[in-house]
Amino acid sequence: DNYEDLTRMIAELGLSDVERLQSLYDHRERRGKEPSDREVAFILLMQNARELAEFNADLALAQRL
């Protein structure tokens, strides 16, 4: 299923991956271009991916303590 593949891919992203992807879209916004509906959805997806990556990093740290 494509949704499951996308979900798995997002879960495997590291925080640096998410930040790099987000910076690409932030750069586009600074150039004054309005994001398309697809880009807005992707931006929201990246925000969720960032939160998941931060959670996973926090969990890994907590497990090491």
mmCIF file as Biopython writes it, N, C-alpha, C and O atoms, coordinates in Angstrom:
data_model
#
loop_
_atom_site.group_PDB
_atom_site.id
_atom_site.type_symbol
_atom_site.label_atom_id
_atom_site.label_alt_id
_atom_site.label_comp_id
_atom_site.label_asym_id
_atom_site.label_entity_id
_atom_site.label_seq_id
_atom_site.pdbx_PDB_ins_code
_atom_site.Cartn_x
_atom_site.Cartn_y
_atom_site.Cartn_z
_atom_site.occupancy
_atom_site.B_iso_or_equiv
_atom_site.auth_seq_id
_atom_site.auth_asym_id
_atom_site.pdbx_PDB_model_num
ATOM 1   N N  . ASP A ? 1  ? 0.846  -1.181 0.000  1.0 0.0 1  A 1 
ATOM 2   C CA . ASP A ? 1  ? 0.000  0.000  0.000  1.0 0.0 1  A 1 
ATOM 3   C C  . ASP A ? 1  ? 0.891  1.243  0.000  1.0 0.0 1  A 1 
ATOM 4   O O  . ASP A ? 1  ? 1.871  1.301  0.743  1.0 0.0 1  A 1 
ATOM 5   N N  . ASN A ? 2  ? 0.562  2.229  -0.820 1.0 0.0 2  A 1 
ATOM 6   C CA . ASN A ? 2  ? 1.364  3.440  -0.930 1.0 0.0 2  A 1 
ATOM 7   C C  . ASN A ? 2  ? 1.380  4.244  0.360  1.0 0.0 2  A 1 
ATOM 8   O O  . ASN A ? 2  ? 2.406  4.814  0.730  1.0 0.0 2  A 1 
ATOM 9   N N  . TYR A ? 3  ? 0.234  4.292  1.048  1.0 0.0 3  A 1 
ATOM 10  C CA . TYR A ? 3  ? 0.166  5.033  2.300  1.0 0.0 3  A 1 
ATOM 11  C C  . TYR A ? 3  ? 1.101  4.431  3.343  1.0 0.0 3  A 1 
ATOM 12  O O  . TYR A ? 3  ? 1.792  5.158  4.058  1.0 0.0 3  A 1 
ATOM 13  N N  . GLU A ? 4  ? 1.121  3.123  3.427  1.0 0.0 4  A 1 
ATOM 14  C CA . GLU A ? 4  ? 2.005  2.454  4.386  1.0 0.0 4  A 1 
ATOM 15  C C  . GLU A ? 4  ? 3.470  2.682  4.028  1.0 0.0 4  A 1 
ATOM 16  O O  . GLU A ? 4  ? 4.303  2.871  4.914  1.0 0.0 4  A 1 
ATOM 17  N N  . ASP A ? 5  ? 3.788  2.664  2.736  1.0 0.0 5  A 1 
ATOM 18  C CA . ASP A ? 5  ? 5.159  2.923  2.296  1.0 0.0 5  A 1 
ATOM 19  C C  . ASP A ? 5  ? 5.583  4.338  2.675  1.0 0.0 5  A 1 
ATOM 20  O O  . ASP A ? 5  ? 6.695  4.552  3.159  1.0 0.0 5  A 1 
ATOM 21  N N  . LEU A ? 6  ? 4.691  5.301  2.453  1.0 0.0 6  A 1 
ATOM 22  C CA . LEU A ? 6  ? 4.991  6.697  2.789  1.0 0.0 6  A 1 
ATOM 23  C C  . LEU A ? 6  ? 5.149  6.855  4.290  1.0 0.0 6  A 1 
ATOM 24  O O  . LEU A ? 6  ? 6.058  7.547  4.749  1.0 0.0 6  A 1 
ATOM 25  N N  . THR A ? 7  ? 4.282  6.229  5.049  1.0 0.0 7  A 1 
ATOM 26  C CA . THR A ? 7  ? 4.363  6.299  6.512  1.0 0.0 7  A 1 
ATOM 27  C C  . THR A ? 7  ? 5.679  5.713  7.010  1.0 0.0 7  A 1 
ATOM 28  O O  . THR A ? 7  ? 6.317  6.284  7.895  1.0 0.0 7  A 1 
ATOM 29  N N  . ARG A ? 8  ? 6.083  4.592  6.457  1.0 0.0 8  A 1 
ATOM 30  C CA . ARG A ? 8  ? 7.335  3.957  6.854  1.0 0.0 8  A 1 
ATOM 31  C C  . ARG A ? 8  ? 8.529  4.850  6.498  1.0 0.0 8  A 1 
ATOM 32  O O  . ARG A ? 8  ? 9.463  4.994  7.286  1.0 0.0 8  A 1 
ATOM 33  N N  . MET A ? 9  ? 8.487  5.446  5.302  1.0 0.0 9  A 1 
ATOM 34  C CA . MET A ? 9  ? 9.568  6.329  4.878  1.0 0.0 9  A 1 
ATOM 35  C C  . MET A ? 9  ? 9.696  7.533  5.808  1.0 0.0 9  A 1 
ATOM 36  O O  . MET A ? 9  ? 10.805 7.915  6.182  1.0 0.0 9  A 1 
ATOM 37  N N  . ILE A ? 10 ? 8.575  8.123  6.177  1.0 0.0 10 A 1 
ATOM 38  C CA . ILE A ? 10 ? 8.593  9.281  7.066  1.0 0.0 10 A 1 
ATOM 39  C C  . ILE A ? 10 ? 9.122  8.897  8.433  1.0 0.0 10 A 1 
ATOM 40  O O  . ILE A ? 10 ? 9.895  9.642  9.034  1.0 0.0 10 A 1 
ATOM 41  N N  . ALA A ? 11 ? 8.712  7.743  8.926  1.0 0.0 11 A 1 
ATOM 42  C CA . ALA A ? 11 ? 9.165  7.289  10.241 1.0 0.0 11 A 1 
ATOM 43  C C  . ALA A ? 11 ? 10.672 7.064  10.268 1.0 0.0 11 A 1 
ATOM 44  O O  . ALA A ? 11 ? 11.299 7.176  11.321 1.0 0.0 11 A 1 
ATOM 45  N N  . GLU A ? 12 ? 11.253 6.747  9.114  1.0 0.0 12 A 1 
ATOM 46  C CA . GLU A ? 12 ? 12.691 6.488  9.047  1.0 0.0 12 A 1 
ATOM 47  C C  . GLU A ? 12 ? 13.524 7.746  8.845  1.0 0.0 12 A 1 
ATOM 48  O O  . GLU A ? 12 ? 14.752 7.695  8.918  1.0 0.0 12 A 1 
ATOM 49  N N  . LEU A ? 13 ? 12.866 8.874  8.593  1.0 0.0 13 A 1 
ATOM 50  C CA . LEU A ? 13 ? 13.607 10.121 8.414  1.0 0.0 13 A 1 
ATOM 51  C C  . LEU A ? 13 ? 14.237 10.550 9.730  1.0 0.0 13 A 1 
ATOM 52  O O  . LEU A ? 13 ? 13.624 10.444 10.793 1.0 0.0 13 A 1 
ATOM 53  N N  . GLY A ? 14 ? 15.445 11.025 9.644  1.0 0.0 14 A 1 
ATOM 54  C CA . GLY A ? 14 ? 16.084 11.604 10.805 1.0 0.0 14 A 1 
ATOM 55  C C  . GLY A ? 14 ? 15.736 13.081 10.893 1.0 0.0 14 A 1 
ATOM 56  O O  . GLY A ? 14 ? 15.222 13.661 9.936  1.0 0.0 14 A 1 
ATOM 57  N N  . LEU A ? 15 ? 16.013 13.683 12.024 1.0 0.0 15 A 1 
ATOM 58  C CA . LEU A ? 15 ? 15.707 15.097 12.214 1.0 0.0 15 A 1 
ATOM 59  C C  . LEU A ? 15 ? 16.421 15.955 11.182 1.0 0.0 15 A 1 
ATOM 60  O O  . LEU A ? 15 ? 15.843 16.923 10.690 1.0 0.0 15 A 1 
ATOM 61  N N  . SER A ? 16 ? 17.662 15.626 10.843 1.0 0.0 16 A 1 
ATOM 62  C CA . SER A ? 16 ? 18.396 16.417 9.851  1.0 0.0 16 A 1 
ATOM 63  C C  . SER A ? 16 ? 17.749 16.304 8.468  1.0 0.0 16 A 1 
ATOM 64  O O  . SER A ? 16 ? 17.741 17.275 7.711  1.0 0.0 16 A 1 
ATOM 65  N N  . ASP A ? 17 ? 17.208 15.131 8.132  1.0 0.0 17 A 1 
ATOM 66  C CA . ASP A ? 17 ? 16.506 14.960 6.858  1.0 0.0 17 A 1 
ATOM 67  C C  . ASP A ? 17 ? 15.272 15.863 6.794  1.0 0.0 17 A 1 
ATOM 68  O O  . ASP A ? 17 ? 15.026 16.536 5.793  1.0 0.0 17 A 1 
ATOM 69  N N  . VAL A ? 18 ? 14.519 15.860 7.868  1.0 0.0 18 A 1 
ATOM 70  C CA . VAL A ? 18 ? 13.300 16.668 7.925  1.0 0.0 18 A 1 
ATOM 71  C C  . VAL A ? 18 ? 13.649 18.151 7.819  1.0 0.0 18 A 1 
ATOM 72  O O  . VAL A ? 18 ? 13.005 18.895 7.079  1.0 0.0 18 A 1 
ATOM 73  N N  . GLU A ? 19 ? 14.668 18.574 8.558  1.0 0.0 19 A 1 
ATOM 74  C CA . GLU A ? 19 ? 15.056 19.980 8.517  1.0 0.0 19 A 1 
ATOM 75  C C  . GLU A ? 19 ? 15.538 20.393 7.126  1.0 0.0 19 A 1 
ATOM 76  O O  . GLU A ? 19 ? 15.267 21.510 6.687  1.0 0.0 19 A 1 
ATOM 77  N N  . ARG A ? 20 ? 16.239 19.514 6.438  1.0 0.0 20 A 1 
ATOM 78  C CA . ARG A ? 20 ? 16.720 19.818 5.087  1.0 0.0 20 A 1 
ATOM 79  C C  . ARG A ? 20 ? 15.542 19.966 4.123  1.0 0.0 20 A 1 
ATOM 80  O O  . ARG A ? 20 ? 15.508 20.905 3.328  1.0 0.0 20 A 1 
ATOM 81  N N  . LEU A ? 21 ? 14.597 19.064 4.188  1.0 0.0 21 A 1 
ATOM 82  C CA . LEU A ? 21 ? 13.420 19.157 3.327  1.0 0.0 21 A 1 
ATOM 83  C C  . LEU A ? 21 ? 12.602 20.404 3.629  1.0 0.0 21 A 1 
ATOM 84  O O  . LEU A ? 21 ? 12.111 21.076 2.722  1.0 0.0 21 A 1 
ATOM 85  N N  . GLN A ? 22 ? 12.462 20.703 4.926  1.0 0.0 22 A 1 
ATOM 86  C CA . GLN A ? 22 ? 11.693 21.891 5.310  1.0 0.0 22 A 1 
ATOM 87  C C  . GLN A ? 22 ? 12.382 23.157 4.820  1.0 0.0 22 A 1 
ATOM 88  O O  . GLN A ? 22 ? 11.709 24.104 4.412  1.0 0.0 22 A 1 
ATOM 89  N N  . SER A ? 23 ? 13.712 23.190 4.851  1.0 0.0 23 A 1 
ATOM 90  C CA . SER A ? 23 ? 14.426 24.389 4.401  1.0 0.0 23 A 1 
ATOM 91  C C  . SER A ? 23 ? 14.221 24.633 2.908  1.0 0.0 23 A 1 
ATOM 92  O O  . SER A ? 23 ? 14.201 25.783 2.472  1.0 0.0 23 A 1 
ATOM 93  N N  . LEU A ? 24 ? 14.069 23.577 2.125  1.0 0.0 24 A 1 
ATOM 94  C CA . LEU A ? 24 ? 13.783 23.741 0.702  1.0 0.0 24 A 1 
ATOM 95  C C  . LEU A ? 24 ? 12.465 24.470 0.488  1.0 0.0 24 A 1 
ATOM 96  O O  . LEU A ? 24 ? 12.370 25.350 -0.368 1.0 0.0 24 A 1 
ATOM 97  N N  . TYR A ? 25 ? 11.457 24.110 1.257  1.0 0.0 25 A 1 
ATOM 98  C CA . TYR A ? 25 ? 10.162 24.760 1.132  1.0 0.0 25 A 1 
ATOM 99  C C  . TYR A ? 25 ? 10.176 26.154 1.745  1.0 0.0 25 A 1 
ATOM 100 O O  . TYR A ? 25 ? 9.512  27.054 1.231  1.0 0.0 25 A 1 
ATOM 101 N N  . ASP A ? 26 ? 10.910 26.348 2.821  1.0 0.0 26 A 1 
ATOM 102 C CA . ASP A ? 26 ? 11.027 27.679 3.416  1.0 0.0 26 A 1 
ATOM 103 C C  . ASP A ? 26 ? 11.680 28.641 2.439  1.0 0.0 26 A 1 
ATOM 104 O O  . ASP A ? 26 ? 11.279 29.801 2.344  1.0 0.0 26 A 1 
ATOM 105 N N  . HIS A ? 27 ? 12.680 28.170 1.715  1.0 0.0 27 A 1 
ATOM 106 C CA . HIS A ? 27 ? 13.365 29.004 0.726  1.0 0.0 27 A 1 
ATOM 107 C C  . HIS A ? 27 ? 12.388 29.434 -0.368 1.0 0.0 27 A 1 
ATOM 108 O O  . HIS A ? 27 ? 12.414 30.583 -0.808 1.0 0.0 27 A 1 
ATOM 109 N N  . ARG A ? 28 ? 11.557 28.548 -0.790 1.0 0.0 28 A 1 
ATOM 110 C CA . ARG A ? 28 ? 10.566 28.866 -1.818 1.0 0.0 28 A 1 
ATOM 111 C C  . ARG A ? 28 ? 9.607  29.944 -1.316 1.0 0.0 28 A 1 
ATOM 112 O O  . ARG A ? 28 ? 9.259  30.859 -2.062 1.0 0.0 28 A 1 
ATOM 113 N N  . GLU A ? 29 ? 9.180  29.842 -0.062 1.0 0.0 29 A 1 
ATOM 114 C CA . GLU A ? 29 ? 8.278  30.837 0.507  1.0 0.0 29 A 1 
ATOM 115 C C  . GLU A ? 29 ? 8.936  32.210 0.560  1.0 0.0 29 A 1 
ATOM 116 O O  . GLU A ? 29 ? 8.276  33.221 0.318  1.0 0.0 29 A 1 
ATOM 117 N N  . ARG A ? 30 ? 10.217 32.257 0.872  1.0 0.0 30 A 1 
ATOM 118 C CA . ARG A ? 30 ? 10.919 33.543 0.952  1.0 0.0 30 A 1 
ATOM 119 C C  . ARG A ? 30 ? 11.014 34.212 -0.410 1.0 0.0 30 A 1 
ATOM 120 O O  . ARG A ? 30 ? 11.136 35.434 -0.494 1.0 0.0 30 A 1 
ATOM 121 N N  . ARG A ? 31 ? 10.960 33.429 -1.468 1.0 0.0 31 A 1 
ATOM 122 C CA . ARG A ? 31 ? 11.011 34.005 -2.813 1.0 0.0 31 A 1 
ATOM 123 C C  . ARG A ? 31 ? 9.667  34.585 -3.215 1.0 0.0 31 A 1 
ATOM 124 O O  . ARG A ? 31 ? 9.533  35.129 -4.312 1.0 0.0 31 A 1 
ATOM 125 N N  . GLY A ? 32 ? 8.680  34.479 -2.356 1.0 0.0 32 A 1 
ATOM 126 C CA . GLY A ? 32 ? 7.392  35.093 -2.602 1.0 0.0 32 A 1 
ATOM 127 C C  . GLY A ? 32 ? 6.394  34.247 -3.358 1.0 0.0 32 A 1 
ATOM 128 O O  . GLY A ? 32 ? 5.338  34.745 -3.750 1.0 0.0 32 A 1 
ATOM 129 N N  . LYS A ? 33 ? 6.699  32.993 -3.570 1.0 0.0 33 A 1 
ATOM 130 C CA . LYS A ? 33 ? 5.757  32.119 -4.267 1.0 0.0 33 A 1 
ATOM 131 C C  . LYS A ? 33 ? 4.804  31.493 -3.258 1.0 0.0 33 A 1 
ATOM 132 O O  . LYS A ? 33 ? 5.224  30.966 -2.227 1.0 0.0 33 A 1 
ATOM 133 N N  . GLU A ? 34 ? 3.542  31.558 -3.568 1.0 0.0 34 A 1 
ATOM 134 C CA . GLU A ? 34 ? 2.546  30.914 -2.718 1.0 0.0 34 A 1 
ATOM 135 C C  . GLU A ? 34 ? 2.612  29.405 -2.933 1.0 0.0 34 A 1 
ATOM 136 O O  . GLU A ? 34 ? 2.689  28.944 -4.072 1.0 0.0 34 A 1 
ATOM 137 N N  . PRO A ? 35 ? 2.584  28.638 -1.850 1.0 0.0 35 A 1 
ATOM 138 C CA . PRO A ? 35 ? 2.629  27.177 -2.018 1.0 0.0 35 A 1 
ATOM 139 C C  . PRO A ? 35 ? 1.316  26.647 -2.585 1.0 0.0 35 A 1 
ATOM 140 O O  . PRO A ? 35 ? 0.242  27.178 -2.302 1.0 0.0 35 A 1 
ATOM 141 N N  . SER A ? 36 ? 1.417  25.620 -3.370 1.0 0.0 36 A 1 
ATOM 142 C CA . SER A ? 36 ? 0.222  24.946 -3.894 1.0 0.0 36 A 1 
ATOM 143 C C  . SER A ? 36 ? -0.405 24.124 -2.768 1.0 0.0 36 A 1 
ATOM 144 O O  . SER A ? 36 ? 0.185  23.969 -1.699 1.0 0.0 36 A 1 
ATOM 145 N N  . ASP A ? 37 ? -1.578 23.610 -3.014 1.0 0.0 37 A 1 
ATOM 146 C CA . ASP A ? 37 ? -2.240 22.750 -2.020 1.0 0.0 37 A 1 
ATOM 147 C C  . ASP A ? 37 ? -1.363 21.543 -1.698 1.0 0.0 37 A 1 
ATOM 148 O O  . ASP A ? 37 ? -1.261 21.122 -0.545 1.0 0.0 37 A 1 
ATOM 149 N N  . ARG A ? 38 ? -0.741 21.002 -2.723 1.0 0.0 38 A 1 
ATOM 150 C CA . ARG A ? 38 ? 0.139  19.842 -2.522 1.0 0.0 38 A 1 
ATOM 151 C C  . ARG A ? 38 ? 1.324  20.213 -1.633 1.0 0.0 38 A 1 
ATOM 152 O O  . ARG A ? 38 ? 1.720  19.435 -0.765 1.0 0.0 38 A 1 
ATOM 153 N N  . GLU A ? 39 ? 1.887  21.399 -1.850 1.0 0.0 39 A 1 
ATOM 154 C CA . GLU A ? 39 ? 3.022  21.834 -1.043 1.0 0.0 39 A 1 
ATOM 155 C C  . GLU A ? 39 ? 2.611  22.110 0.392  1.0 0.0 39 A 1 
ATOM 156 O O  . GLU A ? 39 ? 3.366  21.813 1.318  1.0 0.0 39 A 1 
ATOM 157 N N  . VAL A ? 40 ? 1.426  22.672 0.593  1.0 0.0 40 A 1 
ATOM 158 C CA . VAL A ? 40 ? 0.926  22.891 1.957  1.0 0.0 40 A 1 
ATOM 159 C C  . VAL A ? 40 ? 0.794  21.553 2.674  1.0 0.0 40 A 1 
ATOM 160 O O  . VAL A ? 40 ? 1.184  21.419 3.834  1.0 0.0 40 A 1 
ATOM 161 N N  . ALA A ? 41 ? 0.244  20.567 1.976  1.0 0.0 41 A 1 
ATOM 162 C CA . ALA A ? 41 ? 0.116  19.232 2.571  1.0 0.0 41 A 1 
ATOM 163 C C  . ALA A ? 41 ? 1.489  18.670 2.916  1.0 0.0 41 A 1 
ATOM 164 O O  . ALA A ? 41 ? 1.664  18.054 3.967  1.0 0.0 41 A 1 
ATOM 165 N N  . PHE A ? 42 ? 2.466  18.881 2.030  1.0 0.0 42 A 1 
ATOM 166 C CA . PHE A ? 42 ? 3.813  18.382 2.281  1.0 0.0 42 A 1 
ATOM 167 C C  . PHE A ? 42 ? 4.451  19.101 3.471  1.0 0.0 42 A 1 
ATOM 168 O O  . PHE A ? 42 ? 5.135  18.477 4.283  1.0 0.0 42 A 1 
ATOM 169 N N  . ILE A ? 43 ? 4.229  20.397 3.571  1.0 0.0 43 A 1 
ATOM 170 C CA . ILE A ? 43 ? 4.762  21.162 4.701  1.0 0.0 43 A 1 
ATOM 171 C C  . ILE A ? 43 ? 4.197  20.627 6.014  1.0 0.0 43 A 1 
ATOM 172 O O  . ILE A ? 43 ? 4.932  20.445 6.984  1.0 0.0 43 A 1 
ATOM 173 N N  . LEU A ? 44 ? 2.905  20.381 6.039  1.0 0.0 44 A 1 
ATOM 174 C CA . LEU A ? 44 ? 2.292  19.822 7.249  1.0 0.0 44 A 1 
ATOM 175 C C  . LEU A ? 44 ? 2.833  18.431 7.547  1.0 0.0 44 A 1 
ATOM 176 O O  . LEU A ? 44 ? 3.061  18.081 8.705  1.0 0.0 44 A 1 
ATOM 177 N N  . LEU A ? 45 ? 3.036  17.649 6.511  1.0 0.0 45 A 1 
ATOM 178 C CA . LEU A ? 45 ? 3.617  16.320 6.666  1.0 0.0 45 A 1 
ATOM 179 C C  . LEU A ? 45 ? 5.020  16.421 7.258  1.0 0.0 45 A 1 
ATOM 180 O O  . LEU A ? 45 ? 5.383  15.630 8.128  1.0 0.0 45 A 1 
ATOM 181 N N  . MET A ? 46 ? 5.812  17.390 6.793  1.0 0.0 46 A 1 
ATOM 182 C CA . MET A ? 46 ? 7.169  17.565 7.307  1.0 0.0 46 A 1 
ATOM 183 C C  . MET A ? 46 ? 7.151  18.029 8.766  1.0 0.0 46 A 1 
ATOM 184 O O  . MET A ? 46 ? 8.014  17.636 9.551  1.0 0.0 46 A 1 
ATOM 185 N N  . GLN A ? 47 ? 6.179  18.854 9.130  1.0 0.0 47 A 1 
ATOM 186 C CA . GLN A ? 47 ? 6.071  19.256 10.530 1.0 0.0 47 A 1 
ATOM 187 C C  . GLN A ? 47 ? 5.786  18.038 11.406 1.0 0.0 47 A 1 
ATOM 188 O O  . GLN A ? 47 ? 6.370  17.884 12.478 1.0 0.0 47 A 1 
ATOM 189 N N  . ASN A ? 48 ? 4.893  17.185 10.943 1.0 0.0 48 A 1 
ATOM 190 C CA . ASN A ? 48 ? 4.601  15.959 11.694 1.0 0.0 48 A 1 
ATOM 191 C C  . ASN A ? 48 ? 5.814  15.039 11.732 1.0 0.0 48 A 1 
ATOM 192 O O  . ASN A ? 48 ? 6.083  14.399 12.749 1.0 0.0 48 A 1 
ATOM 193 N N  . ALA A ? 49 ? 6.539  14.975 10.632 1.0 0.0 49 A 1 
ATOM 194 C CA . ALA A ? 49 ? 7.741  14.135 10.590 1.0 0.0 49 A 1 
ATOM 195 C C  . ALA A ? 49 ? 8.789  14.679 11.557 1.0 0.0 49 A 1 
ATOM 196 O O  . ALA A ? 49 ? 9.478  13.904 12.220 1.0 0.0 49 A 1 
ATOM 197 N N  . ARG A ? 50 ? 8.918  16.009 11.645 1.0 0.0 50 A 1 
ATOM 198 C CA . ARG A ? 50 ? 9.870  16.611 12.582 1.0 0.0 50 A 1 
ATOM 199 C C  . ARG A ? 50 ? 9.499  16.237 14.018 1.0 0.0 50 A 1 
ATOM 200 O O  . ARG A ? 50 ? 10.361 15.871 14.817 1.0 0.0 50 A 1 
ATOM 201 N N  . GLU A ? 51 ? 8.218  16.332 14.329 1.0 0.0 51 A 1 
ATOM 202 C CA . GLU A ? 51 ? 7.776  15.967 15.672 1.0 0.0 51 A 1 
ATOM 203 C C  . GLU A ? 51 ? 8.061  14.495 15.975 1.0 0.0 51 A 1 
ATOM 204 O O  . GLU A ? 51 ? 8.484  14.154 17.079 1.0 0.0 51 A 1 
ATOM 205 N N  . LEU A ? 52 ? 7.830  13.635 14.998 1.0 0.0 52 A 1 
ATOM 206 C CA . LEU A ? 52 ? 8.102  12.211 15.177 1.0 0.0 52 A 1 
ATOM 207 C C  . LEU A ? 52 ? 9.599  11.958 15.345 1.0 0.0 52 A 1 
ATOM 208 O O  . LEU A ? 52 ? 10.000 11.155 16.188 1.0 0.0 52 A 1 
ATOM 209 N N  . ALA A ? 53 ? 10.425 12.636 14.552 1.0 0.0 53 A 1 
ATOM 210 C CA . ALA A ? 53 ? 11.872 12.461 14.656 1.0 0.0 53 A 1 
ATOM 211 C C  . ALA A ? 53 ? 12.371 12.947 16.020 1.0 0.0 53 A 1 
ATOM 212 O O  . ALA A ? 53 ? 13.237 12.314 16.624 1.0 0.0 53 A 1 
ATOM 213 N N  . GLU A ? 54 ? 11.834 14.056 16.500 1.0 0.0 54 A 1 
ATOM 214 C CA . GLU A ? 54 ? 12.223 14.557 17.825 1.0 0.0 54 A 1 
ATOM 215 C C  . GLU A ? 54 ? 11.788 13.583 18.914 1.0 0.0 54 A 1 
ATOM 216 O O  . GLU A ? 54 ? 12.534 13.326 19.859 1.0 0.0 54 A 1 
ATOM 217 N N  . PHE A ? 55 ? 10.590 13.048 18.781 1.0 0.0 55 A 1 
ATOM 218 C CA . PHE A ? 55 ? 10.101 12.071 19.750 1.0 0.0 55 A 1 
ATOM 219 C C  . PHE A ? 55 ? 11.002 10.836 19.769 1.0 0.0 55 A 1 
ATOM 220 O O  . PHE A ? 55 ? 11.370 10.342 20.835 1.0 0.0 55 A 1 
ATOM 221 N N  . ASN A ? 56 ? 11.356 10.340 18.573 1.0 0.0 56 A 1 
ATOM 222 C CA . ASN A ? 56 ? 12.221 9.165  18.498 1.0 0.0 56 A 1 
ATOM 223 C C  . ASN A ? 56 ? 13.591 9.441  19.108 1.0 0.0 56 A 1 
ATOM 224 O O  . ASN A ? 56 ? 14.157 8.576  19.776 1.0 0.0 56 A 1 
ATOM 225 N N  . ALA A ? 57 ? 14.126 10.633 18.887 1.0 0.0 57 A 1 
ATOM 226 C CA . ALA A ? 57 ? 15.418 10.994 19.483 1.0 0.0 57 A 1 
ATOM 227 C C  . ALA A ? 57 ? 15.305 11.068 21.006 1.0 0.0 57 A 1 
ATOM 228 O O  . ALA A ? 57 ? 16.189 10.594 21.720 1.0 0.0 57 A 1 
ATOM 229 N N  . ASP A ? 58 ? 14.220 11.663 21.501 1.0 0.0 58 A 1 
ATOM 230 C CA . ASP A ? 58 ? 14.003 11.741 22.945 1.0 0.0 58 A 1 
ATOM 231 C C  . ASP A ? 58 ? 13.835 10.351 23.555 1.0 0.0 58 A 1 
ATOM 232 O O  . ASP A ? 58 ? 14.354 10.067 24.635 1.0 0.0 58 A 1 
ATOM 233 N N  . LEU A ? 59 ? 13.106 9.494  22.850 1.0 0.0 59 A 1 
ATOM 234 C CA . LEU A ? 59 ? 12.903 8.129  23.338 1.0 0.0 59 A 1 
ATOM 235 C C  . LEU A ? 59 ? 14.223 7.373  23.418 1.0 0.0 59 A 1 
ATOM 236 O O  . LEU A ? 59 ? 14.493 6.676  24.396 1.0 0.0 59 A 1 
ATOM 237 N N  . ALA A ? 60 ? 15.040 7.519  22.384 1.0 0.0 60 A 1 
ATOM 238 C CA . ALA A ? 60 ? 16.350 6.840  22.374 1.0 0.0 60 A 1 
ATOM 239 C C  . ALA A ? 60 ? 17.211 7.342  23.537 1.0 0.0 60 A 1 
ATOM 240 O O  . ALA A ? 60 ? 17.894 6.551  24.188 1.0 0.0 60 A 1 
ATOM 241 N N  . LEU A ? 61 ? 17.181 8.638  23.796 1.0 0.0 61 A 1 
ATOM 242 C CA . LEU A ? 61 ? 17.949 9.202  24.904 1.0 0.0 61 A 1 
ATOM 243 C C  . LEU A ? 61 ? 17.423 8.667  26.242 1.0 0.0 61 A 1 
ATOM 244 O O  . LEU A ? 61 ? 18.201 8.283  27.115 1.0 0.0 61 A 1 
ATOM 245 N N  . ALA A ? 62 ? 16.120 8.649  26.386 1.0 0.0 62 A 1 
ATOM 246 C CA . ALA A ? 62 ? 15.530 8.166  27.647 1.0 0.0 62 A 1 
ATOM 247 C C  . ALA A ? 62 ? 15.865 6.691  27.885 1.0 0.0 62 A 1 
ATOM 248 O O  . ALA A ? 62 ? 16.077 6.280  29.026 1.0 0.0 62 A 1 
ATOM 249 N N  . GLN A ? 63 ? 15.911 5.912  26.832 1.0 0.0 63 A 1 
ATOM 250 C CA . GLN A ? 63 ? 16.231 4.498  26.993 1.0 0.0 63 A 1 
ATOM 251 C C  . GLN A ? 63 ? 17.691 4.281  27.374 1.0 0.0 63 A 1 
ATOM 252 O O  . GLN A ? 63 ? 18.027 3.276  28.000 1.0 0.0 63 A 1 
ATOM 253 N N  . ARG A ? 64 ? 18.555 5.212  27.000 1.0 0.0 64 A 1 
ATOM 254 C CA . ARG A ? 64 ? 19.964 5.086  27.377 1.0 0.0 64 A 1 
ATOM 255 C C  . ARG A ? 64 ? 20.230 5.486  28.809 1.0 0.0 64 A 1 
ATOM 256 O O  . ARG A ? 64 ? 21.263 5.128  29.373 1.0 0.0 64 A 1 
ATOM 257 N N  . LEU A ? 65 ? 19.301 6.233  29.409 1.0 0.0 65 A 1 
ATOM 258 C CA . LEU A ? 65 ? 19.507 6.686  30.805 1.0 0.0 65 A 1 
ATOM 259 C C  . LEU A ? 65 ? 19.247 5.601  31.811 1.0 0.0 65 A 1 
ATOM 260 O O  . LEU A ? 65 ? 19.377 5.831  33.013 1.0 0.0 65 A 1 
#
